[in-house]
Amino acid sequence: MKYTKALITSSFIAICATGALANDSVTIAVQLEPPNLDPTGGAAQAIDTVMYHNVFEGLTRFESDGAVVPSLAQSWDISEDGLTYTFHLAAGVMFHDGTAMDSADVVFSLDRARAEDSTNAQKALFESIASVEAVDPLTVKVTLSQPNGSFLFNMAWGDAVIVAEESIADIATNPIGTGAYKFSDWAQGDKIELTRNDDYWGEAPAIETATFRFISDPTAAFAAVMAEDVDAFAGFPAPENLPQFDADPRFTVLRGNTEGETILAMNNKMPPFDDVLVREAVSHAIDRQAIIDGALYGIGTPIGTHFAPHNPDYVDLTANSNYDPEKARALLAEAGFEDGFTTTLKLPPPSYARRGGEIIAAQLRDVGIEAEISNLEWAQWLEEVFNGKDFGLSIVSHTEPMDISIYANPDYYFQYDNPDFQAIMTELEATADPAARSALLAQAQTMISEDYVNGYLFELAYPTVVKAELQGMWENQPTASVDVTALSWAE
């Protein structure tokens, strides 16, 4: 089988009626600042928001509609047994430091990601790789241990971008990629600046300089947009203000969806959450719609498992954990907690977590569970919750696409260890038939829902407020990204 595609064109430079160049800079606000700038070594989605496709590129990539298309790999051949992928790389690709990108860099990147000591947050994406071989400077052969119907999809993740061994030591603070934009400056706590890469191997984007500003406070976000201090706010954190922007002709409001399954994470190895009765009680104590209405002003879709409702394979399992505080109290009594218990609720910075956490804490208190809230910055959350697993409860949106496979990793931060689920994921990886894959995904969704691994809250909406003249902002978020290469100013 052979797959090819012509180079994907980006936005062209807009020309004003006078013949002069239109505005060639843009300032985009986002709520979260990345803790570092290495998408291959950090779990925070905020890294990809700035870096994905702008600075770093992978063999394949996601388009705005979620389609997986060629990127650094312009085409590929797949063996009949599905075990060998031969990637044909784009010619003339240079890293931002002037060194050539070739097959050796692909070998380094994939071997580094799958190494035993890898710190890649999505190391499971690479587990099916048996070997990576540079056939010639522009050809790479990847051999899998078993067929993987998701392999090209996996290679589109930000965690799978291609990096160079020569610059890897400083990648967290001085990222050097192959993308249409070079990293220019990072004023921590304020902004990151990118500059157009004049030596880019693909189509030159319209925007010359892009500034990402970090505005975490919803009130400050509203003020910055209204004052036109920013040209767009991606993932606007104050949904209560959206009607005001709707009525203002200066702005366009995009109400997109994400791949963000927002969960009340439970530490499945920490008592009392190691008891499925307690996890079920927590799940029935939660009123999803009250959280969506109170924290998100009605923008959000309830979920009953870790899967995006817009995916055709989604199974609606919300009834498994319907709001039923009486049942929650009975389950707690059955588990031996007639008088309830006290636990921690550690919250990262996003407003859905901070606002939602207050509502959930009140709902849990109503059934006898006292959740002590700790508001953490992202670096703290990654250290204590994601890496340290030092938490009882937490709220976070998992924005990675099709990431139900994280439940097959017993070392993942919520520490769910179920061999039956792991077997389903192993079978899924080896299955290419669409109907068979759909059946396995339905089994997987049902299993984690009935095991009450986490409290499944809602699919995170993604409202973006943008100046009416700015074109090309993604409406939906098939992956966490603000794709500057797609932006241009109207004439």
Secondary structure as UniProt FT lines:
FT   STRAND          2..4
FT   TURN            17..18
FT   STRAND          25..30
FT   TURN            39..41
FT   HELIX           45..51
FT   TURN            53..55
FT   STRAND          60..62
FT   TURN            64..65
FT   STRAND          68..70
FT   STRAND          73..78
FT   TURN            80..81
FT   STRAND          84..89
FT   TURN            91..92
FT   TURN            96..97
FT   HELIX           103..114
FT   TURN            116..117
FT   TURN            121..122
FT   HELIX           123..126
FT   TURN            127..128
FT   STRAND          129..136
FT   TURN            137..138
FT   STRAND          139..144
FT   TURN            149..150
FT   HELIX           151..154
FT   TURN            155..156
FT   HELIX           158..160
FT   HELIX           165..170
FT   TURN            171..173
FT   STRAND          181..187
FT   TURN            188..190
FT   STRAND          191..196
FT   TURN            198..199
FT   STRAND          209..214
FT   HELIX           218..226
FT   TURN            227..228
FT   STRAND          232..234
FT   HELIX           239..241
FT   HELIX           242..246
FT   TURN            249..250
FT   STRAND          251..266
FT   TURN            268..269
FT   TURN            271..274
FT   HELIX           276..285
FT   HELIX           288..296
FT   TURN            297..298
FT   STRAND          301..302
FT   TURN            309..310
FT   TURN            312..313
FT   HELIX           318..321
FT   HELIX           325..334
FT   TURN            335..336
FT   TURN            338..339
FT   STRAND          341..347
FT   HELIX           351..366
FT   TURN            367..368
FT   STRAND          369..375
FT   HELIX           378..381
FT   HELIX           382..387
FT   STRAND          393..398
FT   TURN            401..402
FT   HELIX           404..408
FT   TURN            410..411
FT   TURN            413..414
FT   HELIX           419..429
FT   HELIX           434..450
FT   TURN            451..452
FT   STRAND          455..467
FT   TURN            468..469
FT   STRAND          470..471
FT   HELIX           484..486
FT   STRAND          488..489
//
